[in-house]
């Protein structure tokens, strides 16, 4: 009798562990992938995308203008699916859960996302642009065979339309 009870308890514990593992796996799989942005990531992104135009968007969860801009970009990209954007959160990796919630909230979970690997934000800012002092939101427009164009502050509909016209020529 004791052996049967022990086996039953053991089966329940193992079943619970398996169920928890499956639940955890499902939750992890449901989250959008976020790449880790280190000192080499900017070069990697620009090399991988060097053949087509794109916009690099830098933002943070503690930046109210960033929230407004990302909400706007989430809506804009629904109508302009051909426009390529890469989003980089300047928050440290320890904030990844909050960043993921934010991304889903502004409906940008189907885009390419990166998050700063460390707390040393200035080093990573410098790897993107030595002349940038960290103001957010910050954007960089890339068109093949042309110099990148930087932009501080929220993007406007007109600026995005101008970029779209430029890259279609």
N, C-alpha and C positions, 0 to 999 in steps of 0.2 A: 504494500500500500504506500509506504513511504517512497519507494523507488518510482512508482507511477506518478505521485505528486511531484517529485523532483523532476521527472522527465517532462511533465506538463508545464511546470514553472520554467524549465530550461527552454522548452519550445516557445513559450510566450515571450520570453526575453529575446531569443533569437529572432522571432517574428517581428517583434517591436523594433529591434535594431535594423532589420532589413527594410521594414516599412519607413523608418526614419531616414535611412540612407536613400531610399527611392524618392521620398518627399524632398530631401535636400537636393538630390540630383535634378529633379524637376524644376525646383526654384532656381538653381544655378543655370540650367539650360534656358529658362524663360528670360533671363536678363540679357540685354544686348551686350555684345562684347565691347570692352573698352581697352584700347591699347595703352601700354605704359610709355609715357613720353620721357626720354632721358636726353642726354647731351647730343646724341647722334640721331635722334628721331626727326628733327626738322630736315636734315639732309636726306634722310631715308624717304620722307614724304615727298619732298620736292623732286627727288630723282625718280621715284615711282610714278609720279604724275607729270613729269616733264613733257610728255607728248600731248597733253590736253589742258585746256584752261580749267582753273579751279580757284576757289576762295578759301583761305585759311582763316578761321574764326577763333579768336582767343576770348575766353570768358571765365567767369567765376560764379559760384552759387551765392556769394555774398555781395554781388554787384547788381543793384536794382535796374540800372540801364541794360545790363546783360540779359536779365530776365525778359524785359520788354523786347529787346532785339531778337532773342531766340524764339519767343512766342511768334513774332512777326515772321521770322525765317521759316518756322515750322509751317505756317500758312502759305508763305510764298513758294516753298518747295513743293507743295501739293499741286500747284499750278504750273510749275517749271521743273518738271522731273529730270530734264536733261542737264540742269545746272549742277555742277559738282562742287560740294563743300566738304571741308574737313574741319571738325570741331575739336578744339583743344581746351580742356578745363585746366586752369592754372591752380586749381585746388590740389593739395597733396593727396597721394594715394590713400591715406587714412580716411579721406572723405568720399571714397568711391561709392558707398551706398547712397549717400545724399545726392551725389552727382547723377547716379542712375535714376533716382526718383525724379529729379529735375528734368532730365532728358525725356523721360516718358511724359511728364506733365506738359512740356512744350511741344510734344508730338514730333520729336526728332530722333526717335529710336531706330529708324531705318537708315541713318547716316553713319559715316565713319567718325568714331570718337576716340580721343586720347585724353589721358589725365597725367598731370605731372607726377614723376616718380618719387620726388622728395619734397621736404619742407624748404629746401634751399631754392626758392623761387627765382631769385635774381640770376643765379647761374643759368637756369633754363631759359629765362627771358633773354639773356645775353646770347645764348646759342641760336635764338631765332633772329634777333636783331640787336646788335650792340648799341644802337642809337635809340632803342625803345626803353622807356623808364617805367614800364609796368602799368600804364593807364589802361583801363578796360571800359567798354569793349574795344578790341583792336582787331583789325582785319588786314589781310594781305591778298591782293589780286594777282593771280599768275596767268599769263598768256604766253604760250611757247614763243621763243625767239624774241621776247621783250623783257624789259626790266620789270621786276615786281613793283607794285604800287601799294603803299601802306595807307591805312586809314584809321584814325582814332575816333571813337564815338560810335553812336548807333548808325547802322546802315539805313539808307532810305530806299524806298521803292524806285525812285528815279535813278539812284546810283546803281542798283542792281539791273535795271532795264538798260542803262548805258553799257554796263559790262556785257550783258547778253547780246546787245547789238554789235559790240566790238568783236566778240568771239565768233559771231555768225558770219562776219565778213571774210 
